[in-house]
Amino acid sequence: MICCYKYYQHIFLGVSTVSKQIFSQPVRSHSSKWVSSKFSLALHNDHQVPLTYQLELGEAKLPDPSPSSPSILAVHPSGSSYKQFSGLSDFIQPGSCSGLFGVNMFGYGLSDSWNIEHRRQTIQDQVMMVASAAAAARPEGSWHLIGHSMGGGAVLAAAATKSELSSRLASVTV
């Protein structure tokens, strides 16, 4: 796995050893069910007019969460939803993380669609989505970010540009 992590104020790419500590051969034979909630994200256009989006946040209940360990936030590729990560819970070592969360990007699942009449969407909007999802799920917790394809771009950009999130990262895997 390719992993991006913070080290002495710089971002380096390397092979994730953290992933090996969290994931292993399947430890359960059934995928967790997701509990869905929503959080609000207000974004402004060039004229500083706000528009509030409701975005879907899912949580897969883990059987042996460890409150002191980082949580996982997974961001899906285009054409999918956070539920594509359902099987991931089968591979999480008991007690190795405090939660598994997924966010549905704009227009996916129960998340509001992007309003193009307000303004065009940018990567910064995806960054705000990732940072806001982490804050909604666990405001004080640390994180393993996982992203696939478009979701990978969103988590890498968030890790590189949002210091309030990057200071709490255990790993980023794309």
DOMI-550783 format. One record per atom (N, C-alpha, C, O): residue number from 1; chain; atom name; x, y, z. Coordinates in steps of 0.1 Angstrom, whole numbers, m for minus. Example, Ala and Ser with C-alpha at 12.3 -4.5 7.8 and 13.67 -1.06 7.14 Angstrom:
2
1; A; N; 132; m57; 78
1; A; CA; 123; m45; 78
1; A; C; 132; m33; 78
1; A; O; 142; m33; 85
2; A; N; 128; m22; 71
2; A; CA; 137; m11; 71
2; A; C; 129; 0; 79
2; A; O; 134; 11; 80
***
This chain:
174
1; A; N; 8; m12; 0
1; A; CA; 0; 0; 0
1; A; C; 9; 12; 0
1; A; O; 19; 13; 7
2; A; N; 5; 22; m7
2; A; CA; 12; 35; m7
2; A; C; 6; 43; 4
2; A; O; m7; 44; 5
3; A; N; 14; 50; 12
3; A; CA; 9; 57; 23
3; A; C; 16; 71; 24
3; A; O; 28; 72; 21
4; A; N; 8; 81; 27
4; A; CA; 14; 94; 29
4; A; C; 12; 98; 43
4; A; O; 2; 97; 49
5; A; N; 23; 102; 50
5; A; CA; 23; 105; 64
5; A; C; 31; 117; 67
5; A; O; 41; 121; 60
6; A; N; 28; 124; 78
6; A; CA; 35; 136; 82
6; A; C; 47; 132; 90
6; A; O; 46; 124; 99
7; A; N; 58; 138; 87
7; A; CA; 71; 136; 95
7; A; C; 79; 148; 94
7; A; O; 83; 153; 83
8; A; N; 82; 154; 106
8; A; CA; 89; 167; 107
8; A; C; 84; 177; 97
8; A; O; 92; 184; 90
9; A; N; 71; 180; 97
9; A; CA; 65; 190; 90
9; A; C; 65; 188; 74
9; A; O; 62; 197; 67
10; A; N; 69; 177; 70
10; A; CA; 69; 174; 55
10; A; C; 60; 162; 52
10; A; O; 58; 153; 61
11; A; N; 56; 160; 40
11; A; CA; 48; 149; 36
11; A; C; 57; 140; 27
11; A; O; 63; 145; 18
12; A; N; 58; 127; 31
12; A; CA; 66; 118; 24
12; A; C; 57; 106; 19
12; A; O; 47; 104; 25
13; A; N; 61; 100; 8
13; A; CA; 54; 88; 3
13; A; C; 62; 76; 7
13; A; O; 75; 76; 6
14; A; N; 56; 65; 12
14; A; CA; 63; 53; 15
14; A; C; 53; 42; 17
14; A; O; 41; 44; 15
15; A; N; 59; 30; 20
15; A; CA; 50; 18; 22
15; A; C; 45; 19; 36
15; A; O; 52; 21; 46
16; A; N; 32; 17; 38
16; A; CA; 26; 18; 51
16; A; C; 28; 6; 60
16; A; O; 24; m6; 56
17; A; N; 35; 8; 71
17; A; CA; 36; m3; 80
17; A; C; 25; m3; 90
17; A; O; 21; m13; 96
18; A; N; 19; 9; 91
18; A; CA; 7; 11; 100
18; A; C; m4; 2; 95
18; A; O; m11; m5; 103
19; A; N; m6; 1; 82
19; A; CA; m17; m7; 76
19; A; C; m15; m22; 80
19; A; O; m25; m29; 83
20; A; N; m3; m26; 81
20; A; CA; 0; m40; 85
20; A; C; m4; m43; 99
20; A; O; m7; m54; 103
21; A; N; m3; m32; 108
21; A; CA; m7; m34; 122
21; A; C; m22; m34; 124
21; A; O; m27; m39; 134
22; A; N; m29; m28; 115
22; A; CA; m44; m27; 117
22; A; C; m51; m38; 109
22; A; O; m60; m44; 114
23; A; N; m46; m41; 97
23; A; CA; m53; m51; 89
23; A; C; m45; m64; 88
23; A; O; m33; m64; 89
24; A; N; m52; m75; 87
24; A; CA; m46; m88; 86
24; A; C; m55; m97; 78
24; A; O; m63; m92; 70
25; A; N; m53; m109; 79
25; A; CA; m63; m119; 73
25; A; C; m76; m116; 79
25; A; O; m77; m111; 91
26; A; N; m87; m120; 73
26; A; CA; m100; m117; 79
26; A; C; m101; m123; 93
26; A; O; m98; m134; 96
27; A; N; m106; m114; 102
27; A; CA; m108; m118; 116
27; A; C; m123; m121; 119
27; A; O; m126; m126; 129
28; A; N; m131; m117; 109
28; A; CA; m146; m119; 110
28; A; C; m151; m123; 97
28; A; O; m144; m121; 87
29; A; N; m162; m130; 96
29; A; CA; m167; m135; 83
29; A; C; m179; m128; 78
29; A; O; m185; m132; 69
30; A; N; m182; m116; 85
30; A; CA; m194; m109; 80
30; A; C; m190; m94; 80
30; A; O; m183; m89; 89
31; A; N; m195; m87; 70
31; A; CA; m192; m72; 69
31; A; C; m202; m65; 79
31; A; O; m213; m68; 81
32; A; N; m196; m54; 84
32; A; CA; m204; m46; 94
32; A; C; m215; m39; 86
32; A; O; m213; m35; 74
33; A; N; m226; m36; 93
33; A; CA; m236; m27; 87
33; A; C; m233; m13; 91
33; A; O; m227; m10; 101
34; A; N; m237; m4; 82
34; A; CA; m235; 10; 84
34; A; C; m246; 17; 90
34; A; O; m258; 14; 87
35; A; N; m243; 26; 99
35; A; CA; m253; 35; 105
35; A; C; m251; 49; 99
35; A; O; m240; 54; 100
36; A; N; m261; 54; 93
36; A; CA; m260; 67; 85
36; A; C; m264; 79; 93
36; A; O; m274; 78; 100
37; A; N; m257; 90; 92
37; A; CA; m261; 103; 97
37; A; C; m257; 113; 87
37; A; O; m251; 110; 76
38; A; N; m260; 126; 90
38; A; CA; m257; 137; 81
38; A; C; m249; 148; 89
38; A; O; m252; 149; 101
39; A; N; m241; 155; 82
39; A; CA; m235; 167; 88
39; A; C; m236; 178; 78
39; A; O; m238; 176; 66
40; A; N; m235; 190; 82
40; A; CA; m236; 202; 74
40; A; C; m223; 208; 70
40; A; O; m213; 208; 78
41; A; N; m222; 212; 58
41; A; CA; m210; 219; 53
41; A; C; m214; 231; 45
41; A; O; m220; 230; 35
42; A; N; m210; 243; 50
42; A; CA; m214; 256; 44
42; A; C; m202; 260; 35
42; A; O; m191; 261; 40
43; A; N; m204; 263; 23
43; A; CA; m194; 267; 13
43; A; C; m198; 280; 7
43; A; O; m210; 282; 4
44; A; N; m189; 289; 4
44; A; CA; m192; 303; m1
44; A; C; m188; 303; m16
44; A; O; m179; 297; m20
45; A; N; m196; 312; m24
45; A; CA; m192; 314; m37
45; A; C; m183; 326; m38
45; A; O; m179; 332; m27
46; A; N; m180; 331; m50
46; A; CA; m170; 342; m51
46; A; C; m176; 355; m45
46; A; O; m168; 364; m43
47; A; N; m189; 356; m44
47; A; CA; m195; 368; m38
47; A; C; m198; 366; m23
47; A; O; m205; 374; m17
48; A; N; m192; 356; m17
48; A; CA; m193; 353; m3
48; A; C; m207; 349; 1
48; A; O; m211; 350; 13
49; A; N; m215; 344; m8
49; A; CA; m229; 339; m5
49; A; C; m227; 324; m1
49; A; O; m222; 316; m9
50; A; N; m232; 321; 11
50; A; CA; m230; 307; 16
50; A; C; m241; 298; 10
50; A; O; m252; 302; 7
51; A; N; m237; 285; 9
51; A; CA; m247; 275; 5
51; A; C; m243; 263; 14
51; A; O; m232; 259; 14
52; A; N; m253; 258; 21
52; A; CA; m251; 247; 31
52; A; C; m255; 234; 24
52; A; O; m266; 232; 19
53; A; N; m246; 224; 24
53; A; CA; m248; 211; 19
53; A; C; m250; 201; 31
53; A; O; m243; 203; 41
54; A; N; m259; 191; 29
54; A; CA; m260; 180; 39
54; A; C; m253; 168; 33
54; A; O; m256; 164; 22
55; A; N; m243; 164; 40
55; A; CA; m235; 152; 35
55; A; C; m237; 140; 44
55; A; O; m238; 142; 56
56; A; N; m237; 129; 38
56; A; CA; m239; 116; 45
56; A; C; m226; 111; 51
56; A; O; m216; 110; 44
57; A; N; m227; 107; 64
57; A; CA; m216; 101; 71
57; A; C; m220; 87; 76
57; A; O; m231; 86; 82
58; A; N; m213; 77; 72
58; A; CA; m217; 64; 77
58; A; C; m207; 59; 87
58; A; O; m195; 62; 87
59; A; N; m211; 51; 97
59; A; CA; m203; 45; 106
59; A; C; m206; 30; 107
59; A; O; m217; 25; 109
60; A; N; m195; 22; 105
60; A; CA; m196; 7; 106
60; A; C; m193; 4; 120
60; A; O; m182; 7; 125
61; A; N; m202; m2; 127
61; A; CA; m200; m6; 141
61; A; C; m190; m17; 142
61; A; O; m192; m28; 136
62; A; N; m179; m15; 149
62; A; CA; m169; m25; 151
62; A; C; m171; m33; 164
62; A; O; m175; m27; 174
63; A; N; m168; m46; 165
63; A; CA; m171; m53; 177
63; A; C; m162; m50; 188
63; A; O; m166; m51; 200
64; A; N; m149; m47; 186
64; A; CA; m139; m44; 196
64; A; C; m132; m31; 194
64; A; O; m120; m31; 192
65; A; N; m139; m20; 195
65; A; CA; m132; m7; 192
65; A; C; m123; m3; 204
65; A; O; m126; m7; 215
66; A; N; m112; 4; 201
66; A; CA; m103; 9; 211
66; A; C; m104; 24; 211
66; A; O; m99; 30; 202
67; A; N; m110; 30; 221
67; A; CA; m112; 45; 221
67; A; C; m99; 53; 220
67; A; O; m100; 64; 215
68; A; N; m88; 47; 224
68; A; CA; m76; 55; 224
68; A; C; m68; 54; 210
68; A; O; m59; 60; 208
69; A; N; m73; 45; 202
69; A; CA; m67; 43; 188
69; A; C; m73; 52; 178
69; A; O; m84; 57; 180
70; A; N; m66; 54; 167
70; A; CA; m71; 62; 156
70; A; C; m84; 56; 150
70; A; O; m85; 44; 150
71; A; N; m92; 64; 144
71; A; CA; m104; 59; 136
71; A; C; m99; 59; 121
71; A; O; m89; 65; 118
72; A; N; m107; 52; 113
72; A; CA; m105; 52; 99
72; A; C; m116; 60; 92
72; A; O; m128; 58; 95
73; A; N; m113; 69; 83
73; A; CA; m122; 76; 75
73; A; C; m119; 72; 60
73; A; O; m108; 75; 55
74; A; N; m129; 66; 54
74; A; CA; m128; 61; 40
74; A; C; m136; 70; 31
74; A; O; m147; 73; 33
75; A; N; m129; 74; 19
75; A; CA; m136; 82; 9
75; A; C; m136; 74; m4
75; A; O; m125; 70; m9
76; A; N; m148; 72; m9
76; A; CA; m150; 64; m21
76; A; C; m146; 71; m34
76; A; O; m144; 83; m35
77; A; N; m145; 63; m45
77; A; CA; m142; 68; m58
77; A; C; m156; 73; m64
77; A; O; m166; 71; m59
78; A; N; m155; 80; m76
78; A; CA; m167; 84; m82
78; A; C; m174; 72; m87
78; A; O; m168; 62; m90
79; A; N; m187; 72; m87
79; A; CA; m195; 61; m92
79; A; C; m198; 51; m81
79; A; O; m202; 39; m84
80; A; N; m195; 54; m68
80; A; CA; m196; 44; m57
80; A; C; m202; 51; m45
80; A; O; m209; 62; m47
81; A; N; m200; 45; m34
81; A; CA; m204; 52; m21
81; A; C; m195; 46; m10
81; A; O; m187; 37; m13
82; A; N; m196; 52; 2
82; A; CA; m188; 46; 13
82; A; C; m190; 32; 16
82; A; O; m182; 25; 22
83; A; N; m202; 27; 12
83; A; CA; m205; 13; 14
83; A; C; m196; 3; 7
83; A; O; m196; m9; 10
84; A; N; m188; 8; m3
84; A; CA; m178; m1; m10
84; A; C; m168; m6; 0
84; A; O; m161; m16; m2
85; A; N; m166; 1; 12
85; A; CA; m157; m3; 22
85; A; C; m162; m12; 32
85; A; O; m156; m14; 43
86; A; N; m174; m18; 30
86; A; CA; m181; m26; 40
86; A; C; m172; m38; 44
86; A; O; m172; m42; 55
87; A; N; m166; m44; 34
87; A; CA; m158; m56; 37
87; A; C; m145; m53; 45
87; A; O; m139; m62; 51
88; A; N; m141; m40; 46
88; A; CA; m129; m36; 53
88; A; C; m130; m40; 68
88; A; O; m120; m44; 74
89; A; N; m142; m39; 74
89; A; CA; m143; m42; 88
89; A; C; m139; m56; 91
89; A; O; m135; m59; 103
90; A; N; m140; m65; 82
90; A; CA; m136; m79; 84
90; A; C; m121; m81; 86
90; A; O; m117; m91; 92
91; A; N; m113; m71; 82
91; A; CA; m99; m72; 82
91; A; C; m93; m64; 93
91; A; O; m81; m65; 95
92; A; N; m101; m56; 101
92; A; CA; m95; m48; 111
92; A; C; m93; m56; 124
92; A; O; m102; m63; 129
93; A; N; m81; m56; 129
93; A; CA; m77; m63; 141
93; A; C; m85; m58; 153
93; A; O; m86; m46; 154
94; A; N; m90; m67; 161
94; A; CA; m98; m62; 173
94; A; C; m89; m53; 181
94; A; O; m77; m56; 184
95; A; N; m95; m42; 185
95; A; CA; m88; m32; 194
95; A; C; m78; m23; 187
95; A; O; m71; m16; 194
96; A; N; m76; m24; 174
96; A; CA; m66; m16; 167
96; A; C; m71; m3; 162
96; A; O; m63; 6; 158
97; A; N; m84; 0; 162
97; A; CA; m89; 13; 159
97; A; C; m102; 16; 166
97; A; O; m108; 7; 171
98; A; N; m106; 28; 167
98; A; CA; m117; 32; 174
98; A; C; m130; 33; 166
98; A; O; m141; 34; 172
99; A; N; m129; 33; 153
99; A; CA; m141; 33; 145
99; A; C; m138; 33; 130
99; A; O; m127; 37; 126
100; A; N; m148; 29; 122
100; A; CA; m147; 29; 108
100; A; C; m158; 38; 102
100; A; O; m170; 35; 104
101; A; N; m154; 49; 96
101; A; CA; m164; 59; 91
101; A; C; m162; 60; 76
101; A; O; m151; 58; 70
102; A; N; m172; 64; 69
102; A; CA; m172; 67; 54
102; A; C; m180; 79; 52
102; A; O; m190; 81; 58
103; A; N; m176; 87; 42
103; A; CA; m183; 99; 38
103; A; C; m188; 97; 23
103; A; O; m180; 93; 15
104; A; N; m200; 101; 20
104; A; CA; m205; 101; 7
104; A; C; m202; 115; 1
104; A; O; m207; 125; 6
105; A; N; m195; 115; m10
105; A; CA; m192; 128; m17
105; A; C; m205; 134; m22
105; A; O; m215; 128; m22
106; A; N; m203; 147; m26
106; A; CA; m215; 155; m31
106; A; C; m222; 147; m42
106; A; O; m216; 142; m52
107; A; N; m235; 145; m41
107; A; CA; m243; 138; m51
107; A; C; m243; 123; m50
107; A; O; m250; 116; m58
108; A; N; m237; 117; m40
108; A; CA; m237; 102; m38
108; A; C; m245; 99; m26
108; A; O; m245; 106; m16
109; A; N; m251; 87; m26
109; A; CA; m259; 83; m14
109; A; C; m269; 93; m11
109; A; O; m277; 98; m19
110; A; N; m270; 96; 2
110; A; CA; m279; 106; 7
110; A; C; m273; 120; 8
110; A; O; m280; 130; 13
111; A; N; m261; 122; 3
111; A; CA; m255; 136; 3
111; A; C; m261; 144; m8
111; A; O; m264; 140; m19
112; A; N; m262; 157; m5
112; A; CA; m268; 167; m15
112; A; C; m259; 168; m27
112; A; O; m247; 166; m26
113; A; N; m265; 169; m38
113; A; CA; m258; 171; m51
113; A; C; m252; 185; m51
113; A; O; m257; 195; m45
114; A; N; m241; 186; m59
114; A; CA; m234; 199; m60
114; A; C; m243; 209; m68
114; A; O; m249; 205; m78
115; A; N; m244; 221; m63
115; A; CA; m252; 231; m70
115; A; C; m243; 239; m79
115; A; O; m236; 249; m74
116; A; N; m242; 236; m92
116; A; CA; m233; 243; m102
116; A; C; m237; 257; m104
116; A; O; m229; 265; m108
117; A; N; m250; 261; m101
117; A; CA; m254; 275; m102
117; A; C; m248; 284; m91
117; A; O; m247; 296; m93
118; A; N; m244; 278; m80
118; A; CA; m238; 285; m69
118; A; C; m223; 288; m73
118; A; O; m219; 300; m72
119; A; N; m216; 278; m78
119; A; CA; m203; 280; m84
119; A; C; m197; 266; m87
119; A; O; m203; 256; m84
120; A; N; m186; 266; m95
120; A; CA; m180; 253; m98
120; A; C; m173; 246; m86
120; A; O; m168; 253; m77
121; A; N; m173; 233; m86
121; A; CA; m167; 226; m75
121; A; C; m152; 226; m77
121; A; O; m147; 225; m89
122; A; N; m144; 226; m66
122; A; CA; m130; 226; m67
122; A; C; m125; 215; m58
122; A; O; m132; 209; m50
123; A; N; m112; 212; m59
123; A; CA; m106; 202; m50
123; A; C; m106; 207; m35
123; A; O; m107; 199; m26
124; A; N; m106; 220; m34
124; A; CA; m107; 226; m20
124; A; C; m121; 222; m14
124; A; O; m122; 221; m1
125; A; N; m131; 221; m22
125; A; CA; m144; 217; m16
125; A; C; m143; 202; m11
125; A; O; m150; 199; m1
126; A; N; m136; 194; m19
126; A; CA; m134; 180; m14
126; A; C; m126; 180; m1
126; A; O; m128; 171; 7
127; A; N; m116; 188; 0
127; A; CA; m108; 189; 12
127; A; C; m117; 193; 24
127; A; O; m116; 187; 34
128; A; N; m125; 203; 22
128; A; CA; m134; 207; 32
128; A; C; m144; 196; 36
128; A; O; m147; 194; 48
129; A; N; m148; 188; 26
129; A; CA; m157; 177; 29
129; A; C; m150; 167; 38
129; A; O; m156; 162; 48
130; A; N; m137; 163; 35
130; A; CA; m130; 153; 43
130; A; C; m127; 159; 57
130; A; O; m130; 151; 67
131; A; N; m123; 171; 58
131; A; CA; m120; 177; 71
131; A; C; m133; 178; 80
131; A; O; m132; 175; 92
132; A; N; m144; 182; 73
132; A; CA; m156; 183; 81
132; A; C; m162; 170; 85
132; A; O; m168; 168; 95
133; A; N; m160; 159; 76
133; A; CA; m165; 146; 80
133; A; C; m157; 141; 92
133; A; O; m163; 135; 101
134; A; N; m144; 143; 92
134; A; CA; m136; 139; 104
134; A; C; m140; 146; 116
134; A; O; m141; 140; 127
135; A; N; m142; 159; 115
135; A; CA; m147; 167; 127
135; A; C; m161; 162; 132
135; A; O; m163; 162; 144
136; A; N; m170; 159; 122
136; A; CA; m183; 154; 126
136; A; C; m183; 141; 133
136; A; O; m190; 138; 142
137; A; N; m174; 132; 128
137; A; CA; m173; 119; 134
137; A; C; m166; 118; 147
137; A; O; m171; 112; 157
138; A; N; m154; 124; 148
138; A; CA; m146; 124; 160
138; A; C; m138; 137; 161
138; A; O; m127; 137; 156
139; A; N; m144; 147; 167
139; A; CA; m137; 160; 167
139; A; C; m123; 160; 173
139; A; O; m115; 168; 169
140; A; N; m121; 152; 183
140; A; CA; m108; 152; 190
140; A; C; m99; 140; 186
140; A; O; m88; 139; 191
141; A; N; m104; 131; 178
141; A; CA; m96; 119; 175
141; A; C; m86; 120; 165
141; A; O; m85; 129; 157
142; A; N; m77; 109; 164
142; A; CA; m67; 108; 154
142; A; C; m73; 99; 143
142; A; O; m82; 92; 145
143; A; N; m66; 100; 131
143; A; CA; m72; 94; 119
143; A; C; m62; 86; 110
143; A; O; m51; 90; 109
144; A; N; m68; 75; 105
144; A; CA; m62; 69; 93
144; A; C; m71; 72; 82
144; A; O; m83; 69; 82
145; A; N; m66; 80; 72
145; A; CA; m75; 83; 60
145; A; C; m72; 73; 49
145; A; O; m61; 70; 46
146; A; N; m83; 68; 43
146; A; CA; m82; 59; 31
146; A; C; m91; 65; 20
146; A; O; m102; 70; 22
147; A; N; m85; 66; 8
147; A; CA; m92; 71; m3
147; A; C; m89; 62; m16
147; A; O; m78; 58; m18
148; A; N; m99; 60; m24
148; A; CA; m98; 53; m36
148; A; C; m101; 62; m48
148; A; O; m111; 68; m48
149; A; N; m92; 63; m57
149; A; CA; m93; 71; m70
149; A; C; m97; 86; m66
149; A; O; m88; 92; m60
150; A; N; m108; 90; m70
150; A; CA; m112; 104; m67
150; A; C; m111; 107; m52
150; A; O; m107; 117; m47
151; A; N; m115; 97; m44
151; A; CA; m115; 98; m29
151; A; C; m100; 99; m25
151; A; O; m97; 105; m14
152; A; N; m91; 92; m32
152; A; CA; m77; 93; m28
152; A; C; m71; 107; m30
152; A; O; m64; 112; m22
153; A; N; m75; 113; m41
153; A; CA; m71; 127; m43
153; A; C; m76; 136; m32
153; A; O; m69; 145; m28
154; A; N; m89; 134; m28
154; A; CA; m95; 142; m17
154; A; C; m87; 141; m4
154; A; O; m84; 150; 3
155; A; N; m84; 128; 0
155; A; CA; m77; 126; 12
155; A; C; m62; 131; 12
155; A; O; m57; 136; 22
156; A; N; m56; 129; 1
156; A; CA; m42; 135; m1
156; A; C; m42; 150; 0
156; A; O; m33; 156; 7
157; A; N; m51; 156; m7
157; A; CA; m52; 171; m6
157; A; C; m55; 176; 8
157; A; O; m50; 186; 12
158; A; N; m64; 169; 15
158; A; CA; m68; 173; 28
158; A; C; m56; 171; 38
158; A; O; m53; 180; 46
159; A; N; m49; 160; 36
159; A; CA; m37; 158; 45
159; A; C; m26; 168; 42
159; A; O; m19; 172; 52
160; A; N; m25; 173; 30
160; A; CA; m14; 182; 27
160; A; C; m18; 197; 30
160; A; O; m9; 205; 32
161; A; N; m31; 200; 31
161; A; CA; m35; 214; 32
161; A; C; m42; 218; 45
161; A; O; m44; 230; 48
162; A; N; m48; 208; 52
162; A; CA; m56; 212; 64
162; A; C; m48; 208; 77
162; A; O; m48; 196; 81
163; A; N; m41; 217; 82
163; A; CA; m32; 215; 94
163; A; C; m40; 209; 106
163; A; O; m35; 201; 113
164; A; N; m52; 214; 107
164; A; CA; m60; 209; 119
164; A; C; m64; 194; 117
164; A; O; m67; 187; 127
165; A; N; m63; 189; 105
165; A; CA; m65; 175; 103
165; A; C; m51; 168; 102
165; A; O; m50; 157; 108
166; A; N; m42; 173; 95
166; A; CA; m29; 166; 93
166; A; C; m21; 164; 106
166; A; O; m14; 155; 107
167; A; N; m24; 173; 116
167; A; CA; m17; 172; 129
167; A; C; m23; 160; 136
167; A; O; m17; 156; 146
168; A; N; m34; 154; 132
168; A; CA; m40; 143; 139
168; A; C; m40; 130; 131
168; A; O; m47; 121; 134
169; A; N; m32; 130; 120
169; A; CA; m32; 118; 111
169; A; C; m22; 108; 116
169; A; O; m10; 111; 119
170; A; N; m26; 95; 116
170; A; CA; m18; 84; 118
170; A; C; m12; 79; 105
170; A; O; m1; 74; 104
171; A; N; m21; 79; 94
171; A; CA; m16; 75; 81
171; A; C; m26; 80; 71
171; A; O; m38; 83; 74
172; A; N; m22; 80; 58
172; A; CA; m31; 82; 47
172; A; C; m27; 71; 36
172; A; O; m16; 70; 32
173; A; N; m38; 64; 32
173; A; CA; m36; 53; 23
173; A; C; m44; 55; 11
173; A; O; m57; 57; 12
174; A; N; m38; 55; m1
174; A; CA; m46; 57; m14
174; A; C; m44; 45; m22
174; A; O; m49; 44; m33
***
